[in-house]
């Protein structure tokens, strides 16, 4: 089963993206490098609650 997770920019903290994540990997926080419209650059986005 998959669960919905929200990604927030590590630089400014704005929540820009949402993804689906396997529930078996629930202990690990997802980190993806994506484009942030607020910072206007590619930054690391971390999974939030």
QUIURBEL-V772686 format. One line per field, one symbol per residue. phi: phi as a letter, one per 40 degrees, with the letter a starting at -180 (. if undefined). psi: psi as a letter, one per 20 degrees, with the letter a starting at -180 (. if undefined). A space follows every 50 residues. Layout:
BEGIN
phi=???
psi=???
END
This chain:
BEGIN
phi=.bbcbbbbcccbgccbbbbbbcccccccccbbcbcbcccgacbcbbcbc
psi=qqqpqppqphgijqohqqrqqpihkhhpppoqorpphgikrprppqpr.
END
